[in-house]
Amino acid sequence: MKILFITRLFYPHIGGVEKHVYEISKLLKKKGNDITVLTEKYDDLLKNSEVIEGVKIVRFSFPRVKLLGLIFIWSQILRNRKLIREADVIHIHDVFIWYFPFCLLYPKKTVVTTIHGLEWDLPLMKLSIFQKRLAARLSNRTVGVGKFLEKYLYIKFDLLTYGGVSMNQFIDTKKTKVQGSVVYVGRLEENTGILEFIKWLKHSIGYGVKGKVSKVDFCGDGPLRKECEKYGTVHGFCDPNPYLKKAEYCVPGGYLAALEALSYGCKLKLFWNNKVKEDYWKMSPFYKLRGVKLKSWAKGQTWDKLADEYLDLYNHIK
């Protein structure tokens, strides 16, 4: 099967959506499929086209101007329309607006859309909600990352997911854990709920005091970097796994970070500062399940399982 993924950012860029598409692409290739990723060339040093682990990546640049940028994106995809013509499945991750004109040019193409999230600020942007609902309407199948999306988009997804971890990622890290250590993984922005975490830190830090926070690492970056540096070390966007191995607690910015934290034996601490983010967590297994049940559920959320679910979705489209 020839599958074309369309996503704004991709490997080597660091982020939840990027990792989601990267891991699934590699596995679908191993399962005998032909995979191409069409994405933004966010760095001039990147190649326009290359193959990584059997996955073909096609990149293009565009100006950072709203309307002009979108028109340029459409023109670049038009140049690469051969990828669309040859694909059995077009799988779009969040950026359905990039593909919108091609629904008219190729009305019989099989289209799957994965919606990874919403803007966290309230009130939610009506245009963004409209675009996501339109994407669902014009797609043959839809995938939602999180149950909360059904509440806000009034969509019943064909598949719900929370991301994945590698099958061999669950390891015993008891000997490496530093008591009272905390790692935050995600953007250092107000709408993530990080200020609520910082409020909690103010009353919890007590270096050398039993039961208190002894060390804080921030794996992320953003406008609140200087504020976070008052309470710990900010490492920027980086691989969080070395810090997860040592941390007793993890404050995840999203589902993928939460899954990875659980795979390294971290205890989760969840924070939010608005109703959307509150529902994001409270309507998920990360909040509803506890202890052994949560870890057991997390172990079952592998990239391999999700790749098979995607294939099943593709194969059952009439």
C-alpha positions as semicolon CSV with decimal commas, in nm:
position;residue;x (nm);y (nm);z (nm)
1;M;0,000;0,000;0,000
2;K;0,127;0,348;-0,087
3;I;0,064;0,592;0,198
4;L;0,128;0,965;0,184
5;F;0,153;1,145;0,518
6;I;0,103;1,522;0,514
7;T;0,221;1,696;0,830
8;R;0,348;2,043;0,913
9;L;0,667;1,932;1,088
10;F;0,858;1,606;1,085
11;Y;1,184;1,447;1,199
12;P;1,437;1,575;1,297
13;H;1,211;1,843;1,449
14;I;1,118;1,758;1,810
15;G;0,752;1,742;1,909
16;G;0,462;1,510;1,981
17;V;0,307;1,510;1,632
18;E;0,650;1,477;1,472
19;K;0,735;1,172;1,681
20;H;0,389;1,020;1,623
21;V;0,427;1,037;1,243
22;Y;0,792;0,931;1,253
23;E;0,736;0,618;1,462
24;I;0,427;0,513;1,265
25;S;0,602;0,574;0,931
26;K;0,893;0,348;1,023
27;L;0,666;0,067;1,139
28;L;0,431;0,086;0,840
29;K;0,739;0,064;0,616
30;K;0,857;-0,246;0,802
31;K;0,511;-0,397;0,753
32;G;0,561;-0,378;0,377
33;N;0,409;-0,042;0,285
34;D;0,552;0,240;0,071
35;I;0,564;0,554;0,288
36;T;0,619;0,917;0,185
37;V;0,602;1,221;0,414
38;L;0,525;1,564;0,269
39;T;0,625;1,834;0,516
40;E;0,770;2,180;0,581
41;K;1,137;2,251;0,528
42;Y;1,177;2,440;0,855
43;D;1,556;2,458;0,832
44;D;1,751;2,557;0,519
45;L;2,013;2,296;0,604
46;L;1,762;2,016;0,551
47;K;1,745;1,838;0,217
48;N;1,446;1,889;-0,012
49;S;1,419;1,513;-0,048
50;E;1,578;1,221;0,135
51;V;1,510;0,870;0,262
52;I;1,540;0,791;0,634
53;E;1,493;0,431;0,748
54;G;1,309;0,352;0,428
55;V;1,070;0,648;0,459
56;K;1,085;0,906;0,178
57;I;1,064;1,266;0,299
58;V;0,974;1,553;0,066
59;R;1,014;1,904;0,209
60;F;0,920;2,252;0,089
61;S;0,954;2,606;0,227
62;F;0,691;2,880;0,238
63;P;0,669;3,244;0,354
64;R;0,542;3,313;0,707
65;V;0,248;3,524;0,596
66;K;-0,101;3,386;0,663
67;L;-0,282;3,407;0,329
68;L;0,025;3,426;0,106
69;G;0,186;3,138;0,292
70;L;-0,119;2,916;0,243
71;I;-0,137;2,993;-0,128
72;F;0,232;2,907;-0,157
73;I;0,176;2,580;0,030
74;W;-0,101;2,486;-0,214
75;S;0,127;2,566;-0,508
76;Q;0,404;2,348;-0,362
77;I;0,169;2,056;-0,306
78;L;0,040;2,104;-0,661
79;R;0,396;2,066;-0,781
80;N;0,413;1,739;-0,589
81;R;0,067;1,621;-0,701
82;K;0,225;1,304;-0,839
83;L;0,259;1,189;-0,477
84;I;-0,117;1,231;-0,434
85;R;-0,203;1,058;-0,762
86;E;0,010;0,755;-0,680
87;A;-0,096;0,719;-0,316
88;D;-0,359;0,466;-0,206
89;V;-0,415;0,661;0,116
90;I;-0,361;1,029;0,199
91;H;-0,318;1,058;0,576
92;I;-0,320;1,416;0,705
93;H;-0,202;1,515;1,051
94;D;-0,376;1,836;1,165
95;V;-0,302;2,043;0,852
96;F;-0,610;1,949;0,648
97;I;-0,625;2,306;0,517
98;W;-0,308;2,222;0,319
99;Y;-0,498;1,948;0,134
100;F;-0,837;2,116;0,103
101;P;-0,820;2,218;-0,269
102;F;-0,704;1,868;-0,362
103;C;-1,026;1,717;-0,226
104;L;-1,186;1,879;-0,531
105;L;-0,909;1,776;-0,771
106;Y;-0,901;1,416;-0,647
107;P;-1,251;1,347;-0,508
108;K;-1,210;0,967;-0,516
109;K;-0,888;0,960;-0,313
110;T;-0,899;0,788;0,025
111;V;-0,833;1,050;0,293
112;V;-0,770;0,989;0,664
113;T;-0,724;1,280;0,906
114;T;-0,571;1,263;1,253
115;I;-0,656;1,558;1,477
116;H;-0,392;1,592;1,745
117;G;-0,535;1,871;1,959
118;L;-0,690;2,213;2,006
119;E;-0,565;2,558;2,092
120;W;-0,577;2,575;2,471
121;D;-0,684;2,938;2,507
122;L;-1,049;3,014;2,578
123;P;-1,269;3,095;2,403
124;L;-1,166;2,845;2,137
125;M;-1,108;2,996;1,794
126;K;-1,422;2,943;1,588
127;L;-1,227;2,928;1,261
128;S;-1,002;2,653;1,397
129;I;-1,302;2,453;1,518
130;F;-1,470;2,497;1,179
131;Q;-1,160;2,377;0,994
132;K;-1,131;2,064;1,208
133;R;-1,499;1,980;1,167
134;L;-1,473;2,038;0,793
135;A;-1,170;1,809;0,783
136;A;-1,370;1,535;0,954
137;R;-1,660;1,584;0,713
138;L;-1,439;1,558;0,405
139;S;-1,229;1,264;0,528
140;N;-1,316;0,898;0,482
141;R;-1,196;0,818;0,833
142;T;-1,092;1,025;1,133
143;V;-0,857;0,968;1,425
144;G;-0,868;1,174;1,744
145;V;-0,581;1,206;1,991
146;G;-0,782;1,213;2,312
147;K;-1,146;1,164;2,407
148;F;-1,183;1,534;2,494
149;L;-1,181;1,622;2,123
150;E;-1,521;1,460;2,076
151;K;-1,667;1,695;2,335
152;Y;-1,536;2,015;2,174
153;L;-1,562;1,922;1,807
154;Y;-1,890;1,726;1,825
155;I;-1,721;1,450;1,626
156;K;-1,737;1,075;1,677
157;F;-1,394;0,953;1,571
158;D;-1,335;0,620;1,402
159;L;-1,030;0,569;1,621
160;L;-0,915;0,729;1,947
161;T;-0,550;0,715;2,048
162;Y;-0,312;0,864;2,305
163;G;0,009;0,799;2,115
164;G;0,249;0,518;2,184
165;V;0,577;0,389;2,321
166;S;0,824;0,132;2,191
167;M;0,748;-0,228;2,282
168;N;1,074;-0,262;2,478
169;Q;1,062;0,079;2,645
170;F;0,918;-0,031;2,983
171;I;1,225;-0,088;3,196
172;D;1,310;-0,112;3,565
173;T;1,455;0,223;3,673
174;K;1,417;0,192;4,051
175;K;1,793;0,205;4,109
176;T;1,840;0,519;3,900
177;K;1,562;0,727;4,059
178;V;1,656;1,040;4,252
179;Q;1,417;1,095;4,540
180;G;1,216;1,415;4,507
181;S;1,329;1,480;4,147
182;V;1,079;1,618;3,895
183;V;1,099;1,656;3,518
184;Y;0,866;1,877;3,315
185;V;0,827;1,784;2,947
186;G;0,662;2,028;2,708
187;R;0,630;2,390;2,597
188;L;0,705;2,657;2,857
189;E;0,388;2,853;2,785
190;E;0,105;2,970;3,009
191;N;-0,171;2,778;2,829
192;T;-0,006;2,444;2,912
193;G;-0,083;2,493;3,282
194;I;0,285;2,533;3,370
195;L;0,217;2,832;3,598
196;E;0,001;2,606;3,816
197;F;0,296;2,368;3,834
198;I;0,524;2,656;3,938
199;K;0,277;2,758;4,211
200;W;0,291;2,403;4,340
201;L;0,674;2,408;4,325
202;K;0,694;2,719;4,544
203;H;0,545;2,522;4,832
204;S;0,714;2,191;4,751
205;I;1,083;2,265;4,700
206;G;1,294;2,170;4,998
207;Y;1,642;2,055;4,902
208;G;1,753;1,776;5,132
209;V;1,418;1,766;5,309
210;K;1,246;1,428;5,299
211;G;0,923;1,429;5,100
212;K;1,006;1,757;4,926
213;V;1,114;1,834;4,569
214;S;1,493;1,812;4,546
215;K;1,560;1,870;4,176
216;V;1,366;2,007;3,876
217;D;1,453;1,963;3,507
218;F;1,258;2,132;3,229
219;C;1,271;1,959;2,889
220;G;1,117;2,231;2,674
221;D;1,133;2,596;2,587
222;G;0,910;2,899;2,549
223;P;0,819;3,245;2,682
224;L;0,831;3,131;3,047
225;R;1,189;3,005;3,028
226;K;1,327;3,270;3,266
227;E;1,055;3,200;3,521
228;C;1,128;2,827;3,507
229;E;1,502;2,887;3,552
230;K;1,424;3,019;3,902
231;Y;1,321;2,668;4,006
232;G;1,541;2,433;3,806
233;T;1,747;2,369;3,494
234;V;1,593;2,441;3,153
235;H;1,743;2,210;2,891
236;G;1,539;2,331;2,594
237;F;1,365;2,094;2,355
238;C;1,562;1,772;2,387
239;D;1,528;1,398;2,434
240;P;1,362;1,369;2,778
241;N;1,443;1,001;2,828
242;P;1,771;1,050;3,022
243;Y;1,582;1,274;3,268
244;L;1,280;1,044;3,287
245;K;1,508;0,757;3,392
246;K;1,618;0,954;3,699
247;A;1,301;1,146;3,786
248;E;1,061;1,030;4,056
249;Y;0,784;1,249;3,914
250;C;0,697;1,381;3,571
251;V;0,479;1,678;3,480
252;P;0,386;1,601;3,119
253;G;0,274;1,865;2,872
254;G;0,080;1,607;2,673
255;Y;-0,021;1,245;2,632
256;L;0,298;1,126;2,464
257;A;0,517;1,266;2,738
258;A;0,288;1,100;2,995
259;L;0,319;0,760;2,826
260;E;0,697;0,788;2,807
261;A;0,712;0,893;3,172
262;L;0,510;0,589;3,278
263;S;0,740;0,365;3,074
264;Y;1,028;0,487;3,290
265;G;0,842;0,435;3,616
266;C;0,768;0,802;3,688
267;K;0,467;0,912;3,890
268;L;0,253;1,164;3,705
269;K;0,153;1,509;3,829
270;L;-0,103;1,680;3,607
271;F;-0,174;2,055;3,592
272;W;-0,410;2,279;3,392
273;N;-0,522;2,642;3,389
274;N;-0,838;2,631;3,176
275;K;-1,138;2,408;3,110
276;V;-1,009;2,265;2,782
277;K;-0,682;2,147;2,934
278;E;-0,870;2,018;3,239
279;D;-1,091;1,804;3,014
280;Y;-0,783;1,701;2,816
281;W;-0,652;1,525;3,126
282;K;-0,969;1,432;3,315
283;M;-1,128;1,256;3,017
284;S;-0,813;1,048;2,960
285;P;-0,692;0,720;3,116
286;F;-0,399;0,912;3,268
287;Y;-0,644;1,068;3,513
288;K;-0,907;0,795;3,543
289;L;-0,671;0,504;3,610
290;R;-0,436;0,465;3,903
291;G;-0,133;0,258;4,002
292;V;-0,102;-0,089;3,850
293;K;-0,407;-0,040;3,624
294;L;-0,258;0,274;3,471
295;K;0,080;0,111;3,411
296;S;-0,086;-0,199;3,264
297;W;-0,291;0,016;3,025
298;A;0,017;0,221;2,927
299;K;0,214;-0,093;2,842
300;G;-0,049;-0,178;2,584
301;Q;-0,018;0,157;2,405
302;T;0,263;0,068;2,166
303;W;0,350;0,226;1,833
304;D;0,323;-0,119;1,679
305;K;-0,036;-0,153;1,801
306;L;-0,123;0,192;1,665
307;A;0,038;0,112;1,328
308;D;-0,182;-0,198;1,304
309;E;-0,488;0,009;1,395
310;Y;-0,405;0,256;1,119
311;L;-0,367;-0,028;0,868
312;D;-0,699;-0,176;0,977
313;L;-0,858;0,166;0,927
314;Y;-0,712;0,199;0,577
315;N;-0,814;-0,151;0,473
316;H;-1,177;-0,110;0,580
317;I;-1,245;0,206;0,381
318;K;-1,486;0,133;0,098
